[in-house]
Amino acid sequence: MTTTEKIANAKKRIDELERLIKFWNDSDHDEAKIENFSRNIENKVA
């Protein structure tokens, strides 16, 4: 494998990791919204 191929593969892995990080950050944010929503419902019912 040449140096150019190694660099290209490394860039692909970095792009994949960046997409995963963005997905995880978005997921964490969405879970926080859902948790707050369920808490609000519990407070109104109680």
N, C-alpha and C positions, 0 to 999 in steps of 0.2 A: 504494500500500500504506500503510495507516495505521500509526501507532505501535504500536497494540495488536497488529496482525498481525505486525509486525516482532518484537515481544517474544515473541509466541507461537512464531514460527519459531525464534528464538534459543533459547528453552527446549527446543524439540524437538531442536535440534542439540546442545545441552549434554547432554541425556539420552542421545542416541546416543553421544556421545563418552565419557560415563561408563560406558556398557555396554561399549564397546570396550576401555576401559582395564581394567575388571574382567576381561573375557575374556582380554586379553593377560597380565594379572598371573596369572590362574589357569593359563593355558597355560605361562607360564614356570615356574611352580611344578611343574606336571605333568612338564615336560621334565626338570627337575632330578631328580625322582623316578625317571624312566625311566633317566636317565644313571647315577645312583647304583646302580640295580638292575643294569644291565649291567656296571658296574665290579665289583660284588660277585660276579657270576657269573664274570667273568674271573679274579678273585683265587682263587676256589675251584677253578677248572679248572687254573690254572697251578701 
